[in-house]
Amino acid sequence: MMIDNEINPVVIVMYGTIATVIFDLYLIFIQPRIFKTPFTGFALAGRWVGYFPKGKFAHESVAKAAPVPHEKILGWLVHYATGIAFGSILLHVWNGWLQAPTFLPAMIVGITSVLAPFCIMQPAFGMGFFASKTPDPKAARIRSVISHTVFGLCLYATGLLIACF
């Protein structure tokens, strides 16, 4: 499928969704084997966002905050919206990239996307900037950087997949 206008919102949603699905396969099946930690899903992200209408954007510990209705579903929606947003950044910054995907732009977006959890989500969850308040900040940072590097690979693989059609 030749894509005439990659800035088309349908293309952006399709691209970001496919990249995020591929990333989820890594999160669910591969990452737990590498780091010996189970996949926990995105309920805490849903809980965090679920408090937004109440005017609460940061927690001492989001894990200890009272659950919000449908937080698991909300967390998955936040996760996919974030993947779509980062895919959109790639397609907007590197106009024409989807017709001839190259490795470096996808990796730049994937790796720099780690700043979102380091500087926004982890502090808002009560984990500190760059996971500084977690039991093992170095291990948390390494897991985050590896995950976002994998997301960059997923962005690239998705670009190659779409370019084939």
C-alpha positions in Angstrom: 0.0 0.0 0.0 1.6 3.3 -1.1 0.8 5.9 1.5 0.4 9.3 -0.2 -0.1 11.3 2.9 1.6 9.8 6.0 0.3 12.7 8.2 -3.2 11.3 7.7 -4.6 10.6 11.2 -5.7 7.1 10.2 -2.1 6.3 9.2 -0.8 7.7 12.4 -3.1 5.7 14.5 -2.5 2.5 12.5 1.3 3.0 12.7 1.4 3.8 16.4 -1.0 1.0 17.3 0.9 -1.7 15.3 4.3 -0.5 16.9 2.7 -0.7 20.3 1.3 -4.1 19.8 4.7 -5.4 18.8 6.2 -3.7 21.8 3.5 -5.3 24.0 4.6 -8.7 22.8 8.1 -7.9 24.0 6.7 -6.6 27.4 4.5 -9.7 27.9 6.7 -12.5 26.6 10.3 -11.5 26.5 11.0 -8.8 29.1 9.9 -11.0 32.1 12.4 -13.7 31.0 15.2 -11.2 30.7 14.6 -9.3 34.0 12.9 -12.1 35.9 10.0 -9.8 36.8 6.4 -10.5 35.8 4.5 -8.2 33.5 2.2 -6.1 35.6 0.2 -4.3 33.0 -0.8 -0.7 33.0 -3.2 -0.4 35.9 -1.0 2.1 37.7 -1.0 4.4 34.7 -4.8 4.1 34.6 -5.0 4.9 38.3 -2.7 7.9 37.8 -4.8 9.3 34.9 -8.0 8.3 36.8 -7.1 10.9 39.4 -6.8 13.7 36.9 -10.5 14.8 37.0 -10.0 15.1 40.8 -7.1 17.6 40.2 -4.5 15.1 41.5 -1.6 14.7 39.1 1.2 13.4 41.4 1.2 10.9 44.2 3.4 10.0 47.1 2.8 6.5 45.9 0.3 5.8 43.2 0.6 2.1 44.1 -0.8 2.9 47.5 -3.6 5.2 46.2 -7.1 3.9 46.2 -8.0 2.2 42.9 -10.1 4.0 40.4 -12.9 2.4 38.4 -11.7 0.7 35.2 -8.1 1.5 35.9 -6.7 -1.5 33.9 -8.7 -0.5 30.8 -7.8 3.2 31.3 -4.1 2.2 31.7 -4.1 0.3 28.4 -5.7 3.2 26.6 -3.1 5.5 28.0 -0.4 3.1 26.9 -1.7 3.0 23.4 -2.3 6.7 23.2 1.3 7.2 24.2 2.6 4.8 21.6 0.5 6.5 18.9 1.7 9.9 20.1 5.4 8.9 19.8 4.7 7.3 16.4 3.1 10.6 15.4 6.2 12.5 16.4 8.4 10.3 14.2 6.1 10.7 11.2 5.8 14.5 11.7 9.5 15.2 12.3 10.8 12.9 9.5 8.3 13.7 6.8 8.3 10.9 4.2 9.9 8.4 6.5 7.1 5.9 6.2 7.7 5.6 2.4 11.4 4.6 3.1 11.9 3.8 6.7 15.4 4.1 8.1 16.8 2.9 11.4 18.1 6.1 13.0 15.0 8.2 13.3 13.0 5.3 14.8 15.8 4.7 17.4 16.0 8.4 18.2 12.3 8.6 18.9 12.3 5.3 20.8 15.3 6.0 23.0 14.4 9.7 23.8 10.8 8.5 24.7 12.4 7.2 27.9 12.3 10.8 29.1 8.5 10.6 29.5 8.7 8.0 32.3 11.9 9.4 33.8 10.7 13.0 34.0 6.9 12.8 34.1 5.5 9.4 35.1 8.0 8.2 37.7 7.9 11.4 39.6 4.1 11.6 39.4 3.9 8.0 40.6 6.0 8.8 43.6 9.1 7.0 42.3 11.2 10.2 41.9 12.9 11.6 38.8 14.8 8.9 36.9 13.4 6.3 39.4 15.5 7.8 42.2 13.1 6.7 44.9 12.8 3.1 43.8 14.4 0.2 45.7 17.0 -0.2 42.9 17.2 3.0 40.8 20.0 1.7 38.6 18.1 -1.5 37.6 14.9 0.5 37.1 16.8 2.9 34.8 18.4 0.1 32.8 15.0 -1.6 32.3 13.5 1.7 31.1 16.3 2.4 28.7 16.2 -1.1 27.3 12.4 -1.0 27.0 12.4 2.3 25.1 15.2 1.1 22.9 13.0 -1.9 22.0 10.2 0.5 21.3 12.4 2.2 18.8 13.0 -1.1 17.1 9.3 -1.7 17.1 8.8 1.7 15.4 11.3 0.7 12.8 9.9 -2.8 12.2 6.4 -1.3 11.9 7.7 1.2 9.3 9.3 -1.6 7.3 6.1 -3.7 7.5 3.8 -0.8 6.4 6.3 0.1 3.6 5.9 -3.4 2.2 2.2 -2.9 1.5 
